[in-house]
Amino acid sequence: MSRLESAAAEPRLKATSIARALHGAFCRGVPGQELMQLASSKIHHSDPLYSRVYMYRLLPDGTSAAVAYNGKTPDSDRSNAASGDLVRALRNGVNCCISQVHSDDPVPVNSHTTGSELIVLIRRHDEIIGAIDIESDLPDAFSDVEQQAVVEVADALAALL
């Protein structure tokens, strides 16, 4: 059984642990952007498959802005640019898991080494307030179980932002 197959049964990301850390930081008065940076760091360090982790906030004009980042250095300075897949996820209001990233996207991901991408929206009730965008250098890096763990982190963030 490969590493990715065994990950399908249990998430690599320990959402409960990250949620507790976020809640503790919130209780100490840590501001929202720093909570997102903390979540980004904890997600990135949870497994080497998480090559790059971006946190975006949705702005009043409907655009998004990157507010936190952890991981391998992106190929380009796109620190505030959203990938085409992120734009589509925000526009359609759905999480998105791309098992094999293609470089023909008009607004590509941040690294030419990205093999797969997971985008989970941060929602407060029916309102989208941000997104977690995780890139892996390997294709097929994110199982449904892994996606659900990231949803739990997004839910924890939504309650605190």
C-alpha positions as CSV (number, residue, x, y, z in Angstrom):
1,M,0.0,0.0,0.0
2,S,1.4,3.4,-1.0
3,R,1.7,6.4,1.3
4,L,-1.2,8.1,-0.5
5,E,-3.4,5.0,-0.3
6,S,-2.9,4.5,3.4
7,A,-3.7,8.2,3.8
8,A,-7.1,7.7,2.4
9,A,-8.2,5.9,5.6
10,E,-6.9,8.5,8.0
11,P,-6.1,12.1,7.3
12,R,-2.5,13.3,7.7
13,L,-3.8,16.6,8.9
14,K,-4.9,16.5,12.5
15,A,-7.8,19.0,12.3
16,T,-8.7,18.9,16.0
17,S,-5.2,19.7,17.1
18,I,-5.1,22.7,14.7
19,A,-8.5,23.9,15.8
20,R,-7.4,23.8,19.5
21,A,-4.3,25.8,18.7
22,L,-6.4,28.4,16.8
23,H,-8.8,28.6,19.6
24,G,-6.0,29.1,22.2
25,A,-4.5,31.8,20.1
26,F,-7.9,33.5,19.6
27,C,-8.4,33.5,23.4
28,R,-5.0,35.2,23.8
29,G,-6.2,38.0,21.5
30,V,-4.3,37.0,18.3
31,P,-5.7,39.0,15.4
32,G,-7.4,37.2,12.4
33,Q,-4.5,37.5,9.9
34,E,-2.2,35.9,12.5
35,L,-4.7,33.1,13.1
36,M,-4.6,32.4,9.3
37,Q,-0.8,32.4,9.4
38,L,-0.9,30.0,12.3
39,A,-3.3,27.7,10.4
40,S,-1.2,27.9,7.3
41,S,1.9,27.0,9.2
42,K,0.3,24.1,11.0
43,I,-1.2,22.7,7.8
44,H,2.1,23.0,6.0
45,H,4.1,21.3,8.7
46,S,1.5,18.4,9.1
47,D,2.9,16.5,6.1
48,P,5.7,16.9,3.5
49,L,3.0,16.4,0.8
50,Y,1.7,19.9,1.6
51,S,4.2,21.8,-0.5
52,R,2.6,25.3,-0.4
53,V,-0.3,26.5,1.8
54,Y,-2.0,29.9,1.0
55,M,-4.7,31.6,3.0
56,Y,-7.0,34.0,1.2
57,R,-9.5,36.5,2.6
58,L,-12.4,37.6,0.4
59,L,-12.6,41.3,0.0
60,P,-15.7,43.5,-0.1
61,D,-15.3,43.9,-3.9
62,G,-15.5,40.1,-4.4
63,T,-11.8,39.7,-5.1
64,S,-9.4,37.7,-2.8
65,A,-6.2,38.7,-1.2
66,A,-3.5,36.3,0.1
67,V,-2.9,37.0,3.8
68,A,-0.8,34.0,4.8
69,Y,1.7,31.6,3.2
70,N,3.9,28.7,4.2
71,G,5.9,26.3,2.2
72,K,8.4,26.0,-0.6
73,T,9.1,29.2,-2.4
74,P,6.8,29.8,-5.3
75,D,8.2,30.2,-8.8
76,S,7.0,33.7,-9.2
77,D,6.0,36.6,-7.0
78,R,2.3,36.0,-7.1
79,S,1.8,36.5,-3.4
80,N,-1.5,38.2,-3.9
81,A,-2.7,36.5,-7.1
82,A,-5.3,33.8,-7.0
83,S,-5.0,30.8,-9.3
84,G,-7.7,30.2,-11.9
85,D,-9.0,27.2,-9.9
86,L,-9.3,29.4,-6.7
87,V,-11.2,32.1,-8.7
88,R,-13.6,29.4,-10.0
89,A,-14.0,27.9,-6.5
90,L,-14.9,31.3,-5.1
91,R,-17.2,32.2,-8.0
92,N,-19.0,28.8,-7.8
93,G,-19.0,28.6,-4.0
94,V,-17.6,25.1,-4.0
95,N,-14.5,23.4,-2.7
96,C,-12.2,22.1,-5.4
97,C,-9.8,19.2,-5.5
98,I,-7.6,19.0,-8.7
99,S,-5.9,15.7,-8.7
100,Q,-3.6,16.6,-11.7
101,V,-2.8,20.2,-12.3
102,H,-2.3,21.3,-15.9
103,S,-0.1,24.2,-16.8
104,D,-2.5,25.4,-19.5
105,D,-4.6,27.4,-17.0
106,P,-4.6,31.0,-18.0
107,V,-4.0,31.9,-14.3
108,P,-1.7,29.1,-13.3
109,V,-0.8,27.9,-9.8
110,N,2.2,29.4,-8.1
111,S,4.7,26.7,-9.0
112,H,5.5,24.7,-12.1
113,T,6.1,21.7,-9.8
114,T,2.5,21.6,-8.5
115,G,1.0,18.2,-9.2
116,S,-2.3,18.6,-7.3
117,E,-4.3,21.3,-5.5
118,L,-6.9,21.4,-2.8
119,I,-9.1,24.5,-2.3
120,V,-11.4,24.7,0.7
121,L,-13.6,27.7,1.2
122,I,-13.9,29.3,4.6
123,R,-17.6,29.9,5.3
124,R,-19.4,31.7,8.0
125,H,-22.9,30.3,7.6
126,D,-23.7,30.9,3.9
127,E,-21.1,33.7,3.5
128,I,-17.7,32.8,2.0
129,I,-15.0,34.8,3.9
130,G,-11.9,33.2,2.6
131,A,-10.1,30.1,1.3
132,I,-7.4,27.6,2.1
133,D,-5.4,26.7,-1.0
134,I,-3.0,23.8,-0.7
135,E,-0.6,22.7,-3.4
136,S,1.3,19.5,-3.5
137,D,4.2,18.7,-5.8
138,L,2.7,15.2,-6.2
139,P,-0.4,14.4,-8.3
140,D,-3.4,12.8,-6.5
141,A,-2.1,14.0,-3.1
142,F,-5.6,14.7,-1.5
143,S,-8.1,12.1,-0.6
144,D,-11.7,12.8,0.4
145,V,-10.8,12.1,4.0
146,E,-8.0,14.7,3.7
147,Q,-10.3,17.2,2.2
148,Q,-12.7,16.7,5.1
149,A,-9.9,17.4,7.6
150,V,-9.1,20.7,5.8
151,V,-12.9,21.6,5.9
152,E,-12.7,21.1,9.7
153,V,-9.8,23.6,9.9
154,A,-11.7,26.0,7.7
155,D,-14.8,25.7,9.9
156,A,-12.6,26.5,13.0
157,L,-11.2,29.5,11.3
158,A,-14.6,30.7,10.2
159,A,-15.8,30.7,13.8
160,L,-12.8,32.8,15.0
161,L,-12.5,35.3,12.2
